[in-house]
Amino acid sequence: MQAQVLELSALAGYVEHETERWREWFQAAPPEVLDLSLGAGADGTVRTLVKHIFAVELRYAQRLVGEPVSGYDELADGTVEQLWQIHRTANATRGRYLAGASAEALDRVLVSETRKLGRIESRAHTVLVHSLVHGIRHWAQVAMVLRQHGYGGLWEHDWLLSPAVQ
């Protein structure tokens, strides 16, 4: 496996470890935390943001492997289990892509029709990194919203401290 794929696999491992910790946290939390508002100036709830994180993971993973892209409204989000099923499907699909990714595959240009930004053309490597970093950024927003509503005491999220990359 080439160095670039190994680096991307390490980043994917970190994201998977963090996402699993979030699943455990949400399963133990009161169900209403998913419906906390994201706050003034933001549109939606913790649930809609988690769905957004996972939908982006899934839709970009599907593009990477050449599968039809799931419709956003088709993705069930009523429970923690339903939300994390989106992630599990995305993670498995991304894993299939990484297992066979060559330098040529990572350099291939993908065309994406996005919900908010319209048509985007990007190299597969860029799409893959975006799908991983995108979630990291939004999980920080989730953590902030939870702290603002009195749900502190979350774990340390730093890359350097993650067992996934040790």
C-alpha positions in Angstrom: 0.0 0.0 0.0 1.4 3.4 -0.9 2.3 6.0 1.6 -0.5 8.4 0.6 -3.2 5.6 1.2 -1.6 4.7 4.5 -1.9 8.4 5.7 -5.5 8.5 4.5 -6.2 5.2 6.3 -4.7 6.6 9.5 -7.0 9.7 9.2 -10.0 7.5 8.5 -9.0 5.4 11.6 -9.0 8.5 13.8 -12.4 9.6 12.4 -13.8 6.1 13.1 -12.5 6.0 16.6 -14.0 9.5 17.4 -17.3 8.6 15.7 -17.6 5.5 17.8 -17.0 7.4 21.0 -19.7 9.9 19.9 -22.1 6.9 19.3 -21.4 5.6 22.8 -22.0 9.1 24.2 -25.3 9.7 22.4 -26.6 6.2 23.3 -26.0 7.0 27.0 -27.4 10.6 26.8 -31.0 11.6 27.1 -32.7 11.3 23.7 -33.6 14.9 23.6 -30.0 16.0 23.2 -30.3 15.2 19.5 -32.9 17.9 19.3 -30.9 20.7 20.9 -30.8 23.8 18.8 -27.5 24.7 17.2 -28.0 28.2 18.4 -28.6 31.7 17.1 -27.6 32.2 13.5 -27.5 28.4 12.9 -30.1 26.4 11.1 -31.0 23.1 12.7 -30.4 20.8 15.6 -27.7 18.4 16.8 -29.6 15.7 14.9 -29.5 17.6 11.6 -25.8 18.3 12.0 -25.0 14.7 12.8 -27.0 13.6 9.8 -25.2 16.2 7.7 -21.8 14.8 8.8 -22.8 11.2 7.9 -24.6 12.1 4.7 -21.5 13.9 3.4 -19.3 10.9 4.4 -21.7 8.5 2.6 -22.4 10.6 -0.5 -18.7 11.2 -1.2 -17.8 7.6 -0.5 -20.4 6.5 -3.0 -18.9 8.9 -5.5 -15.5 7.5 -4.9 -16.5 4.0 -5.7 -18.8 4.9 -8.5 -22.1 4.0 -6.9 -25.3 6.0 -7.2 -25.4 8.8 -4.6 -28.1 8.4 -1.9 -30.7 11.1 -1.7 -30.3 13.1 1.5 -34.0 12.8 2.4 -33.8 9.0 2.0 -31.5 8.7 5.0 -33.3 7.9 8.2 -32.3 10.0 11.2 -35.0 9.2 13.9 -32.7 7.4 16.3 -29.0 7.2 17.2 -28.9 3.8 15.6 -30.4 5.1 12.3 -27.9 8.0 12.2 -25.0 5.7 12.9 -26.2 3.3 10.2 -25.5 6.0 7.7 -22.0 6.3 9.1 -21.4 2.5 9.1 -22.4 2.4 5.4 -20.2 5.3 4.6 -17.2 3.9 6.5 -17.5 0.5 4.8 -17.8 2.1 1.4 -14.8 4.4 2.0 -12.9 1.4 3.3 -13.6 -0.5 0.1 -12.2 2.5 -1.9 -9.1 2.8 0.3 -8.4 -0.9 0.0 -8.0 -0.7 -3.7 -6.9 2.9 -4.2 -4.0 3.5 -6.5 -2.2 6.7 -7.3 -4.2 6.9 -10.5 -7.5 6.4 -8.6 -6.6 9.1 -6.0 -5.8 11.5 -8.9 -9.0 10.9 -10.8 -11.3 13.9 -11.1 -14.8 13.5 -9.7 -17.7 15.7 -10.5 -20.2 16.3 -7.6 -23.6 17.9 -7.7 -23.9 19.2 -4.1 -27.0 20.3 -2.3 -25.7 23.8 -1.4 -22.6 24.5 -3.6 -23.8 23.1 -7.0 -21.3 21.4 -9.3 -17.8 20.8 -7.9 -14.9 19.1 -9.7 -12.2 17.7 -7.4 -9.6 15.0 -7.4 -10.5 11.9 -5.5 -7.8 12.5 -2.9 -9.2 15.9 -2.2 -12.8 14.5 -1.9 -11.6 11.8 0.5 -9.7 14.2 2.7 -12.7 16.6 2.7 -15.1 13.9 3.7 -13.0 13.1 6.8 -12.0 16.6 7.8 -15.5 17.9 7.3 -16.8 15.6 10.1 -14.0 16.6 12.5 -14.9 20.3 12.1 -18.6 19.6 12.6 -18.0 17.4 15.6 -16.3 20.3 17.3 -19.5 22.3 16.7 -21.5 19.5 18.3 -19.2 19.5 21.3 -19.6 23.2 21.7 -23.4 23.0 21.5 -23.5 20.2 24.1 -21.2 22.2 26.5 -23.5 25.3 26.1 -26.4 23.1 27.2 -24.6 21.7 30.3 -23.2 18.5 28.8 -19.6 18.8 29.6 -17.0 16.2 30.5 -16.4 14.9 27.0 -13.1 13.1 26.2 -10.0 14.6 24.7 -10.4 14.8 20.9 -6.8 15.6 19.9 -5.2 13.6 17.1 -2.0 13.2 19.1 -3.8 11.6 22.0 -6.1 9.3 20.0 -5.5 5.5 20.4 -6.4 5.2 16.7 -3.1 6.7 15.7 -0.7 5.6 18.4 
